[in-house]
Amino acid sequence: MIHFIYTDTLKANHVNTPRATRTLMVAAKSYGLDRLAQICHDILTNEKIDVRDANEASASTLVTDFAKMINDPDTADVRILISSENVTKIVYGHRYVLMRRSPILFGLIHSSVGGGLATVHIAGSYEGILRLILFVYTGMLTAEHNEQLMEDVEIARAYGVLDMVHRCECLFNVSIENSFELLEFSLRYGLQRLKQATLLELAKDRQAISEIMAKLVSLDSGILSELFDLIKEDQGVFAIIPRERVVAAHDYMDQTRRMILDHREKYLRDDIIKGITFSTVIGLTVTVICSVAFIRIFQLGHSFVVGINLAILLLMFFHFL
């Protein structure tokens, strides 16, 4: 019966004989465990039903029962003080549940355990911390949009609830419009599933890639290569694009690569022009200074000075090359 209270499921060895099943049913009725009593009754009255079917036939109340424990000061042994924008709110919880599910909360609660109610101080969003506690108790996610999911990921990572992180990254609404923002977020927190989803979304729109190409390279030098790989893989973007568009996808890949090369050539050409301009200015400045020095100090002829200046310019030109 205690196993059922914790898990809301019944094992086969608990009801391996009719007598054991009847005894468990009587005990369940005595302690007000209506669902357990119903499962035992189904097993006794239907010889064809097994324990698994009996568990599934009756709706589980474990999640709702655990959710009711949150913020219940009568049964709580932990008081969490959440401070945000100079406002402190209180959430009541249970140290066993919180400490088992979060290594960070384990340390905070363990260090504050004494006589009576343990008190833990946390800084952050009250709504975000409350969603974290709800997940810890029930495994439920209640975020309604991407901004809340981002906040949930940050909080869950901060408190070491990694299964919440993995669940959150599967729920993001990915579109062309928010793909760069989500890609940046996925790289920041190492969310591989979200990263893959955003790359797949980007791979469907060549124009979107060209518009944010510089940003993509600034995020991670390997992002463009991963996009090209997705386009080439049959199980990548071709799982979304129909087969008749495979050739068009390959053309897109070639066009994008040519676009990258054009950008590189443009930047190289600009650098060369800047270098030649700088070298010319420096060379002319040096020749003027040398001319004045040779004529006034050494009192050399104009033709000789011109020859020396030409030699200096040629040396600087070949040095630049």
ABEGO torsion letter per residue (X at the ends): XAAAAAAGBBBAAAAABAAAAAAAAAAAAAAGBAAAAAAAAAAAABAABBAAAAAAABBBAAAAAAAAABGBAAABABBBBBBBGGBBBBBBBBAAAAAAABAAAAAAAAAABBBEBBBBBBBEBAAAAAAAAAAAAAGBBABABAAAAAAAAAAAAAAGBAAAAAAAAAABBBBAAAAAAAAAAAAAAGBAAAAAAAAAAAAABAAAAAAAAAAAAAABAAAAAAAAAAAABAABAAAABBAAAAAAAAAAAAAAAAAAAAAAAAAAAAAAAAAAAAAAAAAAAAAAAAAAAAAAAAGBBAAAAAAAAAAAAAAAAAAAX
